[in-house]
């Protein structure tokens, strides 16, 4: 499974800077809060933690409110979308960290860390892209009353149970070309449950490939290209708004397995 060297480097960089950090903004995908929180949270066990549910314009509106209500029982949480105004996000951070705090923005690859940084900064300061893990290196950015550190995505080996991998695939947090077929198959079943789509995977890819002209010699659908493009567009929200994590209690099971993570750095 995909585990690039720059992700390991990210972990080292964050550990090197952890003493300088007062608070951490943990960016989750609103469609899969459990899958996108499944990394080594214990790194931040003594830090103030804020959660941002990103891409909330791509997730089910009803579940957005369920997830916001659930996470806010313990942590400050903010629903973010492409329509969110800068002032709203800056105000959320300012209200939930002490003045002059150093704040780290973290999350799995392609969850939208750099988008959050750019929204707060108010200009495109950090490189962003649609490929998981595109951001490189550590950068400090001064805001009105706090300083942000952007870091590359964090993605650790222990998260790769099949269901989490499948949900990361569905929201575009894994490189499509490096995912095995069994994860694609499981991901499609999760999508079918969320969307109500009755078509089988092979049938869906056949139809999709023909519509997009993804054909090989003899007019045969190129299923590999069809599969990757279909899941890419699905992750971009082209087919509707879906939430794949629907059991809030699973969130706490993942979070609480890290040492004292629920204390939120207040002790």
C-alpha positions in Angstrom: 0.0 0.0 0.0 1.0 3.6 -0.7 3.5 5.0 1.9 5.8 7.6 0.3 9.0 8.8 1.9 7.8 12.4 2.2 4.9 11.3 4.5 7.5 9.7 6.9 9.5 13.0 6.6 6.3 14.9 7.6 6.1 12.9 10.9 9.8 13.8 11.7 9.2 17.4 10.8 6.2 17.7 13.1 8.0 16.0 16.0 10.9 18.5 15.5 8.5 21.4 15.7 6.1 20.0 18.3 7.5 22.0 21.2 6.9 25.2 19.3 3.2 24.4 18.7 0.5 25.6 21.0 -2.5 24.3 19.1 -3.3 22.0 16.2 -6.1 22.4 13.5 -7.0 18.8 12.5 -8.5 18.9 9.0 -11.0 16.1 8.3 -13.1 15.3 5.2 -16.7 15.9 6.2 -17.7 12.8 4.2 -15.4 10.5 6.2 -14.5 11.9 9.6 -13.5 8.5 11.0 -11.3 7.5 8.1 -9.5 10.9 7.9 -8.9 11.0 11.7 -7.2 7.6 11.7 -3.6 8.6 12.1 -1.2 9.0 15.0 -3.1 11.6 17.0 -1.1 10.9 20.1 1.7 13.2 18.7 -0.6 16.1 19.7 -1.8 14.7 23.0 -0.8 17.8 25.0 -1.9 20.4 22.5 -5.1 22.3 22.1 -7.0 20.7 19.3 -9.5 22.2 16.8 -11.3 20.2 14.2 -12.3 21.5 10.7 -14.8 19.4 8.7 -13.7 20.3 5.2 -15.5 19.8 1.9 -18.8 20.1 3.7 -20.4 21.1 0.4 -19.7 17.6 -0.9 -21.1 15.7 2.1 -24.7 15.1 3.2 -26.2 18.2 4.9 -28.0 16.2 7.5 -24.8 14.3 8.5 -22.8 17.5 8.6 -24.9 18.7 11.5 -24.8 15.3 13.2 -21.0 15.2 13.0 -20.6 18.9 14.1 -22.8 18.2 17.1 -21.0 15.0 18.0 -17.4 16.3 17.8 -18.3 19.6 19.5 -19.1 17.7 22.7 -15.3 17.6 23.3 -13.6 19.7 20.7 -14.2 23.0 18.9 -15.4 22.1 15.4 -16.0 24.1 12.2 -17.8 23.2 9.0 -15.8 24.5 6.0 -16.6 24.5 2.3 -15.5 26.4 -0.7 -18.2 29.0 0.2 -16.8 29.7 3.6 -15.6 33.3 4.1 -12.1 34.0 5.4 -13.4 36.1 8.4 -15.5 33.1 9.6 -12.6 30.7 9.7 -10.1 33.2 11.2 -12.7 34.0 13.9 -13.1 30.3 14.7 -9.4 29.9 15.2 -9.0 33.1 17.1 -11.7 32.2 19.5 -10.3 28.8 20.3 -6.6 29.4 20.7 -4.7 31.8 23.1 -3.3 35.0 21.6 0.0 34.7 19.8 -0.3 30.9 19.6 1.6 28.9 17.1 -0.8 26.6 15.3 -0.1 23.5 13.2 -2.5 22.4 10.4 -2.5 18.7 9.9 -4.4 15.9 8.2 -4.2 13.1 5.7 -3.0 13.9 2.1 -5.4 15.8 -0.1 -7.9 16.5 2.8 -7.5 20.2 2.2 -4.8 21.5 4.7 -3.4 24.0 2.2 -6.8 25.2 1.3 -7.5 25.9 4.9 -4.1 27.8 5.2 -4.8 29.8 2.1 -8.3 30.7 3.3 -6.9 32.0 6.6 -4.0 33.8 5.0 -6.2 35.3 2.3 -4.0 34.6 -0.6 -2.5 31.5 -2.2 0.6 31.1 0.0 0.8 27.3 0.0 0.9 25.1 -3.1 -2.2 23.0 -3.5 -3.2 20.3 -5.9 -5.5 17.3 -6.5 -2.8 14.7 -6.0 -2.5 13.4 -2.4 0.7 14.6 -0.7 1.5 17.5 -3.1 2.5 20.0 -0.3 6.1 19.8 0.6 8.1 21.0 3.7 7.2 23.1 6.7 6.2 26.8 6.4 5.3 29.4 9.0 2.7 32.0 8.1 1.9 35.0 10.3 -1.8 35.9 10.7 -3.4 38.7 12.7 -3.0 37.2 16.2 -1.5 33.7 15.6 1.0 31.9 13.4 0.3 28.9 11.2 2.6 26.1 10.4 1.6 24.1 7.3 2.8 20.5 7.1 2.5 17.7 4.5 -0.2 15.2 5.0 0.1 12.6 7.7 -0.8 9.0 6.7 0.4 6.1 8.8 0.6 2.4 8.2 -1.8 1.4 10.9 -4.8 3.1 9.3 -4.8 0.6 6.4 -7.6 -1.7 7.4 -9.7 -2.2 4.3 -12.7 -0.1 5.2 -10.7 3.0 6.1 -8.6 2.6 2.9 -11.8 2.3 0.9 -13.2 5.5 2.4 -10.0 7.4 1.9 -10.2 6.3 -1.7 -13.8 7.6 -2.0 -12.8 11.0 -0.8 -9.6 11.2 -2.9 -7.0 10.8 -0.1 -5.2 7.9 -1.8 -3.5 7.9 -5.2 -6.0 6.1 -7.5 -3.3 4.3 -9.5 -1.8 2.6 -6.5 -4.9 1.1 -4.9 -5.6 -2.6 -5.3 -8.8 -3.9 -6.9 -10.3 -5.3 -3.6 -10.2 -1.8 -2.1 -11.9 -0.4 -5.2 -14.6 -3.1 -4.9 -15.2 -2.3 -1.2 -15.2 1.4 -1.9 -17.9 1.0 -4.5 -20.1 -1.0 -2.1 -19.8 1.8 0.4 -20.7 4.3 -2.2 -23.7 2.2 -3.3 -25.0 2.1 0.3 -24.6 5.9 0.7 -26.1 6.8 -2.7 -28.7 4.1 -3.4 -27.1 3.3 -6.7 -28.2 -0.3 -7.7 -25.7 -0.9 -10.5 -22.9 -3.4 -10.0 -19.3 -2.1 -10.3 -18.6 -3.7 -13.7 -21.9 -2.4 -15.1 -21.2 1.1 -13.8 -17.7 1.2 -15.3 -19.0 -0.2 -18.6 -21.6 2.5 -18.8 -19.3 5.3 -17.6 -16.5 4.3 -19.9 -18.7 4.3 -23.0 -20.2 7.7 -22.1 -16.7 9.2 -21.7 -15.2 7.5 -24.8 -12.7 5.4 -22.7 -12.4 2.7 -25.3 -9.7 0.4 -26.6 -9.4 -1.2 -30.0 -12.5 -2.9 -31.1 -14.7 -0.6 -29.1 -14.0 -2.4 -25.8 -14.2 -0.2 -22.6 -10.8 0.4 -21.0 -11.9 -0.6 -17.5 -8.7 0.6 -15.8 -9.0 4.1 -17.1 -12.8 4.1 -16.5 -12.3 3.0 -12.9 -9.7 5.6 -12.1 -11.7 8.4 -13.7 -15.0 7.4 -12.2 -13.5 7.3 -8.7 -11.7 10.6 -9.2 -14.9 12.3 -10.3 -16.8 10.7 -7.4 -14.2 12.1 -4.9 -14.7 15.5 -6.5 -18.4 15.4 -5.8 -19.5 15.2 -9.4 -22.2 12.6 -8.7 -23.9 14.1 -5.6 -23.4 14.7 -1.9 -22.6 11.6 0.2 -21.3 10.9 3.7 -19.6 7.6 4.1 -18.9 7.6 7.8 -22.3 7.5 9.6 -21.5 6.1 13.1 -20.2 8.8 15.4 -19.3 6.3 18.1 -16.5 5.0 15.9 -14.9 8.4 15.8 -14.4 8.3 19.6 -13.0 4.8 19.4 -10.3 5.9 17.0 -9.6 9.2 18.9 -9.5 7.6 22.3 -7.0 4.9 21.4 -4.3 7.7 21.4 -3.0 8.5 24.9 -5.0 11.2 26.6 -6.1 12.7 23.3 -9.5 13.7 24.7 -8.0 16.1 27.3 -7.6 18.6 24.4 -4.4 20.0 25.9 -6.1 21.8 28.8 -4.2 20.0 31.5 
